[in-house]
Amino acid sequence: MSSRETLSRNLRLLRVARGLSQEALADSASIARSYVSALERGRYSASVDRLDKLAAELGVETYVLLMKELPTEVLNS
């Protein structure tokens, strides 16, 4: 699995686990909903600055977005 695919999967898993819509996450991160959608579909890659912002809004460290396996405690926190 590529890093882009891993990011796509983890972003969606964490967003859903936090009970956020794409629009809510985008609003809190000050980005467009279509950008969040494109990231989740693997259409775009994100800058480190954008990853930092998304991770902060999801309540995780940035590196978590690129982990091949998300620990259960990360999803349930």
Secondary structure, DSSP 8 states (H G I E B T S, - for coil): --HHHHHHHHHHHHHHHTT--HHHHHHHHTS-HHHHHHHHTTS----HHHHHHHHHHHTS-GGGGG-SS--HHHHT-
